[in-house]
Amino acid sequence: MKIKCPKCKGAAELESDFSLVKCNDCDLEMSYGEYVKYVAHNDVTYSDILGDYAGSTEGQTAGTLDEWD
């Protein structure tokens, strides 16, 4: 499946089993989990995703990547 590369904004490929995101234009290669973290951390539009994965409740800030460990 084609998705937007978070690094170069080109077309990246998401493996059908959601295991890997790879962009041939900028040589980006990361797991889908890392991709979600990267996008959520670097794009304000998706920052609320951090709250979903970090376990924040409504009314709290979305958190940071450090909280994912």
Secondary structure, DSSP 8 states (H G I E B T S, - for coil): -EEE-TTTSSEEEE-TTS--EEETTTTEEE-HHHHHHHHHHH-GGGTHHHHHHHT--TTS----GGGG-
